Amino acid sequence: MVKKQLKPTKRMILRLCRYLNYFITMKGYGAVNCLSDEIADALKLTPAQVRKDFSVFKITGRKKAGYKTAELIPLLTKILSRNNVRNAIVAGTNPLGAALLTEPILLKNQINLLAAFSDDPAFPRSAALTCPLLQYSELRRFVKEHNIKYAILTVTSDKAQAVLDKIVLSGITSILSFSTSELKVPAHCNLHNINIAAEFDNMVFFSNSVNDKNGNGF
């Protein structure tokens, strides 16, 4: 019987990001090798989960020695495409969008926000903001000139679908959205949504579960 080959999932890729950050941190402490038990304990996973995730990408450790940090860092960096700068734009200059534009950790992770787009003339420009602020009428031209493939959508839910449509029409096919609305994109597009309200509900539910004597959260 042929063993079914596992495929990467969204949750798995998110864990790879955590693994990479863990290995970078441990290398800074001088660690040469990391055991799956140590990784699992630090990230609140199971050793089996760690090994399973790595096996999908044919990453193998050494018995009783674990994984070499010097080998895993460049390998995970390549898998996550962090070996190249990823140019993107931000659609929305509300406080969330403005915060992302001045967040240094993004560029550290090879995410370069080249411009912000908004039709809000009242948006105050911060001295810390170095990228241009443009209107949506300039979006298609800017995307074509700079070969932009990625966008971050931060506008309010009532405007999200309309702005998303403009992003898709500009030629961008990969969008990270912070909208609480259910958005639609063509089949050739890749839409990832972070619903902060839903994530907060999830956090509260499990917080209540921990505090509940019966452990069921009700």
C-alpha positions as a Python dict, from the first residue, in 0.01 Angstrom:
ca = {
    (1, 'M'): (0, 0, 0),
    (2, 'V'): (140, 338, -107),
    (3, 'K'): (161, 586, 180),
    (4, 'K'): (-32, 903, 106),
    (5, 'Q'): (192, 1207, 74),
    (6, 'L'): (91, 1484, 313),
    (7, 'K'): (46, 1830, 167),
    (8, 'P'): (123, 2164, 332),
    (9, 'T'): (-172, 2328, 507),
    (10, 'K'): (-224, 2686, 622),
    (11, 'R'): (-170, 2590, 986),
    (12, 'M'): (143, 2399, 893),
    (13, 'I'): (295, 2699, 717),
    (14, 'L'): (216, 2915, 1019),
    (15, 'R'): (400, 2662, 1235),
    (16, 'L'): (698, 2674, 996),
    (17, 'C'): (718, 3048, 1064),
    (18, 'R'): (729, 2974, 1436),
    (19, 'Y'): (995, 2706, 1384),
    (20, 'L'): (1211, 2949, 1188),
    (21, 'N'): (1182, 3218, 1454),
    (22, 'Y'): (1265, 2957, 1719),
    (23, 'F'): (1579, 2840, 1537),
    (24, 'I'): (1694, 3200, 1484),
    (25, 'T'): (1648, 3270, 1856),
    (26, 'M'): (1829, 2952, 1960),
    (27, 'K'): (2117, 3023, 1722),
    (28, 'G'): (2150, 3361, 1894),
    (29, 'Y'): (2191, 3173, 2222),
    (30, 'G'): (2463, 2962, 2068),
    (31, 'A'): (2260, 2643, 2019),
    (32, 'V'): (2399, 2413, 1748),
    (33, 'N'): (2128, 2145, 1762),
    (34, 'C'): (1762, 2142, 1870),
    (35, 'L'): (1567, 1831, 1959),
    (36, 'S'): (1205, 1789, 1852),
    (37, 'D'): (1109, 1759, 2220),
    (38, 'E'): (1271, 2095, 2294),
    (39, 'I'): (1102, 2260, 1995),
    (40, 'A'): (764, 2117, 2091),
    (41, 'D'): (798, 2225, 2454),
    (42, 'A'): (893, 2581, 2359),
    (43, 'L'): (611, 2620, 2106),
    (44, 'K'): (348, 2421, 2299),
    (45, 'L'): (323, 2148, 2037),
    (46, 'T'): (395, 1775, 2043),
    (47, 'P'): (721, 1623, 1921),
    (48, 'A'): (518, 1412, 1678),
    (49, 'Q'): (365, 1727, 1527),
    (50, 'V'): (707, 1884, 1480),
    (51, 'R'): (845, 1574, 1308),
    (52, 'K'): (532, 1541, 1094),
    (53, 'D'): (555, 1903, 976),
    (54, 'F'): (921, 1865, 887),
    (55, 'S'): (864, 1534, 708),
    (56, 'V'): (627, 1706, 461),
    (57, 'F'): (927, 1907, 341),
    (58, 'K'): (1164, 1609, 367),
    (59, 'I'): (1345, 1763, 664),
    (60, 'T'): (1505, 1498, 880),
    (61, 'G'): (1686, 1523, 1209),
    (62, 'R'): (1960, 1308, 1359),
    (63, 'K'): (1887, 1056, 1630),
    (64, 'K'): (1969, 1200, 1974),
    (65, 'A'): (2114, 1509, 1803),
    (66, 'G'): (1801, 1663, 1656),
    (67, 'Y'): (1809, 1936, 1394),
    (68, 'K'): (2108, 2158, 1316),
    (69, 'T'): (2017, 2527, 1346),
    (70, 'A'): (2270, 2624, 1079),
    (71, 'E'): (2096, 2392, 832),
    (72, 'L'): (1733, 2459, 924),
    (73, 'I'): (1744, 2839, 916),
    (74, 'P'): (1835, 2875, 545),
    (75, 'L'): (1612, 2581, 451),
    (76, 'L'): (1302, 2721, 625),
    (77, 'T'): (1387, 3067, 493),
    (78, 'K'): (1378, 2930, 139),
    (79, 'I'): (1053, 2736, 194),
    (80, 'L'): (885, 3052, 326),
    (81, 'S'): (1031, 3262, 41),
    (82, 'R'): (1207, 3490, 288),
    (83, 'N'): (1528, 3465, 88),
    (84, 'N'): (1387, 3737, -139),
    (85, 'V'): (1221, 4069, -55),
    (86, 'R'): (842, 4050, -108),
    (87, 'N'): (710, 4387, -230),
    (88, 'A'): (353, 4469, -130),
    (89, 'I'): (106, 4755, -94),
    (90, 'V'): (-133, 4847, 184),
    (91, 'A'): (-492, 4934, 94),
    (92, 'G'): (-630, 5147, 373),
    (93, 'T'): (-471, 5422, 581),
    (94, 'N'): (-676, 5374, 897),
    (95, 'P'): (-485, 5324, 1225),
    (96, 'L'): (-425, 4955, 1147),
    (97, 'G'): (-284, 5033, 804),
    (98, 'A'): (-72, 5316, 942),
    (99, 'A'): (66, 5087, 1214),
    (100, 'L'): (170, 4825, 956),
    (101, 'L'): (343, 5086, 743),
    (102, 'T'): (573, 5184, 1029),
    (103, 'E'): (630, 4832, 1170),
    (104, 'P'): (1002, 4747, 1134),
    (105, 'I'): (953, 4373, 1191),
    (106, 'L'): (789, 4341, 848),
    (107, 'L'): (1098, 4452, 659),
    (108, 'K'): (1307, 4230, 887),
    (109, 'N'): (1096, 3943, 753),
    (110, 'Q'): (1152, 4052, 391),
    (111, 'I'): (812, 4225, 355),
    (112, 'N'): (860, 4562, 187),
    (113, 'L'): (553, 4788, 184),
    (114, 'L'): (612, 5013, -116),
    (115, 'A'): (300, 5231, -94),
    (116, 'A'): (-29, 5291, 82),
    (117, 'F'): (-356, 5360, -98),
    (118, 'S'): (-658, 5552, 22),
    (119, 'D'): (-913, 5804, -100),
    (120, 'D'): (-923, 5966, 245),
    (121, 'P'): (-776, 6317, 209),
    (122, 'A'): (-777, 6368, 585),
    (123, 'F'): (-520, 6098, 658),
    (124, 'P'): (-237, 6257, 861),
    (125, 'R'): (107, 6172, 726),
    (126, 'S'): (350, 6059, 994),
    (127, 'A'): (713, 6165, 984),
    (128, 'A'): (801, 5797, 1030),
    (129, 'L'): (621, 5704, 709),
    (130, 'T'): (861, 5689, 417),
    (131, 'C'): (649, 5527, 145),
    (132, 'P'): (415, 5728, -85),
    (133, 'L'): (44, 5770, -8),
    (134, 'L'): (-157, 5733, -330),
    (135, 'Q'): (-518, 5724, -443),
    (136, 'Y'): (-684, 5410, -577),
    (137, 'S'): (-696, 5564, -923),
    (138, 'E'): (-317, 5520, -930),
    (139, 'L'): (-322, 5160, -807),
    (140, 'R'): (-313, 4977, -1141),
    (141, 'R'): (-27, 5190, -1275),
    (142, 'F'): (179, 5150, -957),
    (143, 'V'): (127, 4775, -944),
    (144, 'K'): (236, 4734, -1305),
    (145, 'E'): (540, 4961, -1273),
    (146, 'H'): (668, 4788, -959),
    (147, 'N'): (551, 4435, -1040),
    (148, 'I'): (357, 4409, -713),
    (149, 'K'): (215, 4064, -635),
    (150, 'Y'): (88, 4112, -280),
    (151, 'A'): (-152, 4341, -95),
    (152, 'I'): (-264, 4392, 263),
    (153, 'L'): (-626, 4505, 302),
    (154, 'T'): (-702, 4705, 619),
    (155, 'V'): (-1009, 4911, 529),
    (156, 'T'): (-1333, 4892, 728),
    (157, 'S'): (-1574, 4610, 646),
    (158, 'D'): (-1824, 4834, 466),
    (159, 'K'): (-1555, 4929, 212),
    (160, 'A'): (-1363, 4601, 201),
    (161, 'Q'): (-1525, 4430, -98),
    (162, 'A'): (-1514, 4741, -318),
    (163, 'V'): (-1146, 4802, -241),
    (164, 'L'): (-1068, 4432, -282),
    (165, 'D'): (-1221, 4442, -630),
    (166, 'K'): (-988, 4731, -719),
    (167, 'I'): (-690, 4534, -593),
    (168, 'V'): (-782, 4233, -806),
    (169, 'L'): (-838, 4450, -1113),
    (170, 'S'): (-491, 4599, -1064),
    (171, 'G'): (-340, 4254, -1121),
    (172, 'I'): (-261, 4154, -763),
    (173, 'T'): (-367, 3796, -690),
    (174, 'S'): (-248, 3740, -330),
    (175, 'I'): (-424, 3942, -62),
    (176, 'L'): (-404, 3938, 317),
    (177, 'S'): (-726, 4085, 458),
    (178, 'F'): (-809, 4206, 809),
    (179, 'S'): (-1177, 4244, 730),
    (180, 'T'): (-1451, 4095, 947),
    (181, 'S'): (-1669, 4052, 636),
    (182, 'E'): (-1690, 3747, 411),
    (183, 'L'): (-1515, 3862, 94),
    (184, 'K'): (-1516, 3713, -255),
    (185, 'V'): (-1234, 3689, -508),
    (186, 'P'): (-1198, 3513, -845),
    (187, 'A'): (-1077, 3153, -844),
    (188, 'H'): (-725, 3250, -955),
    (189, 'C'): (-675, 3472, -647),
    (190, 'N'): (-538, 3373, -308),
    (191, 'L'): (-722, 3546, -22),
    (192, 'H'): (-611, 3499, 338),
    (193, 'N'): (-829, 3656, 604),
    (194, 'I'): (-747, 3745, 963),
    (195, 'N'): (-1078, 3820, 1135),
    (196, 'I'): (-975, 3998, 1455),
    (197, 'A'): (-1325, 3972, 1605),
    (198, 'A'): (-1332, 3595, 1547),
    (199, 'E'): (-979, 3553, 1682),
    (200, 'F'): (-1079, 3748, 1994),
    (201, 'D'): (-1386, 3525, 2042),
    (202, 'N'): (-1159, 3221, 2006),
    (203, 'M'): (-921, 3359, 2269),
    (204, 'V'): (-1203, 3436, 2514),
    (205, 'F'): (-1361, 3091, 2468),
    (206, 'F'): (-1042, 2906, 2555),
    (207, 'S'): (-963, 3151, 2834),
    (208, 'N'): (-1301, 3071, 2988),
    (209, 'S'): (-1235, 2700, 2935),
    (210, 'V'): (-913, 2719, 3134),
    (211, 'N'): (-1085, 2902, 3417),
    (212, 'D'): (-1390, 2676, 3422),
    (213, 'K'): (-1370, 2399, 3681),
    (214, 'N'): (-1522, 2149, 3440),
    (215, 'G'): (-1293, 2255, 3156),
    (216, 'N'): (-1576, 2291, 2903),
    (217, 'G'): (-1602, 2671, 2895),
    (218, 'F'): (-1975, 2676, 2973),
}
